[in-house]
Amino acid sequence: MTTRAVVIGAGVIGAATAHRLAEAGISVTVLDAGGPTPGTSSATFSIDVTHLKTPHSYFLLNQRSAALHRELEEEIRAAGGSAGWRHPAPLVQWGHTEEEQRTLRARTERLAGWGHPCRTADPGELRTLAPGVDPAACRAPELVVHDEAAWYDAPLLARTLLDRAAALGADIRYDSPVTALLLDGGRVRGAEARGRRFEADHVVNCAGPDAGRIAELAGVRLPLRQIPGLVGESTPLADPLRAIVATPGVDLRPAPGNRVCAISWPVDALLTPTAETPVPPEADLLSRCAALLPAFRALSGTRIGVRPVPEDGLPLVGPHPQAPGLYTLTTHSGVTLAPLLATLAAQELTTSTPVPDLAPYRPDRDTSQPIRDESLAVMSGHRADA
Ligand SMILES: Cc1cc2nc3c(=O)[nH]c(=O)nc-3n(C[C@H](O)[C@H](O)[C@H](O)COP(=O)(O)OP(=O)(O)OC[C@H]3O[C@@H](n4cnc5c(N)ncnc54)[C@H](O)[C@@H]3O)c2cc1C
C-alpha cells in the first residue's frame, strides 16, 4: 500500500501527479532542482495537440486529457481555488506546397472520421479568424480550421496544481536537486537531495527531459530523446491575436498580456549541434513572425525548451520491473496530457492495480518500432505509419 510518495520534478507533469496523489490522501514530497517551473513547462508552445496524434488509441488519450483540462478547472473552482490556464481559441492551418495541403486534407478527413471537429474553409475567412495576419502570407486554396482548439498557460497550470497539492498537505521543495535514489536490495525506497534523505513507498520520476538521468540512478535506461525548441514572445500588441495560427514556417498563438508566442520547426532544426546556422535563430524566428503577423515587430524574450521525446513518440508511464518502487511519468505533448496521465498514474499508484489504459505506454516496452505518433513524424520530417 502506498502512503508516502516522492515526486521528482515540479513541471506540469509533476504538479498534476502531486495534486492527484495528495487528493488521494498520500503524503507527497515534491523535489525540484530549480525554482517554480524552471523546466520545459515554462518554455513551451502548449496548445492542445490532439489533432496531430496517431494511432487512434493515442488520439483518444489526448482527446480525453483535453476534456479533463476543462473538468479540472471546474473542480478547482468548486474547491474555492482559481483556475484560468485553458484558453479556447480556433486553430487555423494551411500549407505552402501542394504536398503540405494534401497532408492537411488527409489529416482533416481522418479526424472527421474520428469525430474530431475540424473543417476546410475559404482563405478569405482568415480576415475574421485572425485579422492581423497578412492575407498575402496564405497562398493556399483552402484553410483547415479547428474551431474547438485551445492553448494553455503551462506555468499557471503547474502553479495552480502545486498550490492545490500544498493545500492538501504536499511538501513542495525547490532548489532540491535529486542526486541519488535510496536503494535497498534493488528496490527504490526514496530519494536524496541536498544531503537529506526522503523515504517513500514510490518515487515518481517526473523530471521531464532529465528523466533519463533519474532512471540511471536506479540502473534503468529510459528510451528518451531531448529535442530543443526556441520559444519567442512578442512585445504587447495593440490588437491581440485571437487564433492559433499554424503554418509550415512558423506557429503563433496568443500569450498572456496581449503578447504572441511563436515557435518554428525550420528554426528548431538550426538548434541541433550539427546544423549550420546561417542566421542567428532568434533573428530567423522574428523575421518569420513579422512576415506572418506584421504587428509582431520585436521579441520581448526567447527561451530554449527541451522536449522530452520518447523514442517511439508515445508516453513513458509506469513502474520498472528492474527497479521496483520507481515509477516513470514523462512524455512530449505533456501539457495536453498532464491531467489524464497524472490521474491514471495516481490511480495505479494508490490501488497497486495496473490501469489497462496505460498498458501501451510502459517504459520497458520495445520502442524500436517505426514512428507511430504523427506529431513526432512532423518533428522529425518523416511521415507516420499511422
Ligand atoms: C518548443 C516546445 C513546444 C511544445 N509544444 C507543446 C504543445 O504545443 N503542446 C503540448 O502539450 N506540449 C508541448 N510541448 C511539450 C511540453 O511542454 C512538455 O511535454 C512538458 O512541459 C513536460 O513537462 P514535465 O513536467 O514533464 O517537464 P518539465 O517542465 O521540464 O519539468 C521537469 C522538472 O524536473 C526538474 N528536475 C530535473 N532533474 C531534476 C533532479 N535531478 N532533481 C529534481 N528536479 C529535477 C526540473 O527542474 C523541472 O522543473 C512543447 C515543448 C517545447 C520545448
PDBQT file of the ligand as one rigid body, heavy atoms in Angstrom, charges set to zero:
ROOT
HETATM    1  C1  LIG A 401       9.214  24.248 -28.064  1.00  0.00    +0.000 C 
HETATM    2  C2  LIG A 401       8.228  23.335 -27.406  1.00  0.00    +0.000 A 
HETATM    3  C3  LIG A 401       6.918  23.291 -27.849  1.00  0.00    +0.000 A 
HETATM    4  C4  LIG A 401       5.993  22.456 -27.230  1.00  0.00    +0.000 A 
HETATM    5  N1  LIG A 401       4.695  22.473 -27.636  1.00  0.00    +0.000 NA
HETATM    6  C5  LIG A 401       3.767  21.751 -26.961  1.00  0.00    +0.000 A 
HETATM    7  C6  LIG A 401       2.400  21.862 -27.305  1.00  0.00    +0.000 A 
HETATM    8  O1  LIG A 401       2.010  22.632 -28.188  1.00  0.00    +0.000 OA
HETATM    9  N2  LIG A 401       1.505  21.132 -26.591  1.00  0.00    +0.000 N 
HETATM   10  C7  LIG A 401       1.891  20.284 -25.585  1.00  0.00    +0.000 A 
HETATM   11  O2  LIG A 401       1.027  19.647 -24.981  1.00  0.00    +0.000 OA
HETATM   12  N3  LIG A 401       3.204  20.150 -25.257  1.00  0.00    +0.000 NA
HETATM   13  C8  LIG A 401       4.137  20.854 -25.914  1.00  0.00    +0.000 A 
HETATM   14  N4  LIG A 401       5.465  20.742 -25.603  1.00  0.00    +0.000 N 
HETATM   15  C9  LIG A 401       5.875  19.693 -24.660  1.00  0.00    +0.000 C 
HETATM   16  C10 LIG A 401       5.583  20.055 -23.217  1.00  0.00    +0.000 C 
HETATM   17  O3  LIG A 401       5.940  21.388 -22.959  1.00  0.00    +0.000 OA
HETATM   18  C11 LIG A 401       6.333  19.103 -22.298  1.00  0.00    +0.000 C 
HETATM   19  O4  LIG A 401       5.978  17.761 -22.624  1.00  0.00    +0.000 OA
HETATM   20  C12 LIG A 401       6.015  19.362 -20.840  1.00  0.00    +0.000 C 
HETATM   21  O5  LIG A 401       6.216  20.721 -20.490  1.00  0.00    +0.000 OA
HETATM   22  C13 LIG A 401       6.895  18.475 -19.976  1.00  0.00    +0.000 C 
HETATM   23  O6  LIG A 401       6.564  18.733 -18.629  1.00  0.00    +0.000 OA
HETATM   24  P1  LIG A 401       7.321  17.986 -17.487  1.00  0.00    +0.000 P 
HETATM   25  O7  LIG A 401       6.677  18.357 -16.209  1.00  0.00    +0.000 OA
HETATM   26  O8  LIG A 401       7.437  16.541 -17.831  1.00  0.00    +0.000 OA
HETATM   27  O9  LIG A 401       8.829  18.528 -17.589  1.00  0.00    +0.000 OA
HETATM   28  P2  LIG A 401       9.451  19.922 -17.062  1.00  0.00    +0.000 P 
HETATM   29  O10 LIG A 401       8.511  21.032 -17.184  1.00  0.00    +0.000 OA
HETATM   30  O11 LIG A 401      10.795  20.049 -17.712  1.00  0.00    +0.000 OA
HETATM   31  O12 LIG A 401       9.623  19.643 -15.526  1.00  0.00    +0.000 OA
HETATM   32  C14 LIG A 401      10.629  18.746 -15.065  1.00  0.00    +0.000 C 
HETATM   33  C15 LIG A 401      11.180  19.311 -13.781  1.00  0.00    +0.000 C 
HETATM   34  O13 LIG A 401      12.103  18.368 -13.248  1.00  0.00    +0.000 OA
HETATM   35  C16 LIG A 401      13.116  19.080 -12.592  1.00  0.00    +0.000 C 
HETATM   36  N5  LIG A 401      14.284  18.224 -12.466  1.00  0.00    +0.000 N 
HETATM   37  C17 LIG A 401      15.092  17.730 -13.433  1.00  0.00    +0.000 A 
HETATM   38  N6  LIG A 401      16.081  16.992 -12.889  1.00  0.00    +0.000 NA
HETATM   39  C18 LIG A 401      15.879  17.018 -11.550  1.00  0.00    +0.000 A 
HETATM   40  C19 LIG A 401      16.567  16.447 -10.438  1.00  0.00    +0.000 A 
HETATM   41  N7  LIG A 401      17.695  15.717 -10.596  1.00  0.00    +0.000 N 
HETATM   42  N8  LIG A 401      16.099  16.701  -9.200  1.00  0.00    +0.000 NA
HETATM   43  C20 LIG A 401      14.982  17.441  -9.012  1.00  0.00    +0.000 A 
HETATM   44  N9  LIG A 401      14.307  18.006 -10.032  1.00  0.00    +0.000 NA
HETATM   45  C21 LIG A 401      14.755  17.793 -11.268  1.00  0.00    +0.000 A 
HETATM   46  C22 LIG A 401      13.355  20.292 -13.489  1.00  0.00    +0.000 C 
HETATM   47  O14 LIG A 401      13.935  21.358 -12.735  1.00  0.00    +0.000 OA
HETATM   48  C23 LIG A 401      11.957  20.615 -13.977  1.00  0.00    +0.000 C 
HETATM   49  O15 LIG A 401      11.334  21.630 -13.223  1.00  0.00    +0.000 OA
HETATM   50  C24 LIG A 401       6.411  21.591 -26.177  1.00  0.00    +0.000 A 
HETATM   51  C25 LIG A 401       7.731  21.635 -25.721  1.00  0.00    +0.000 A 
HETATM   52  C26 LIG A 401       8.629  22.511 -26.324  1.00  0.00    +0.000 A 
HETATM   53  C27 LIG A 401      10.028  22.573 -25.807  1.00  0.00    +0.000 C 
ENDROOT
TORSDOF 0
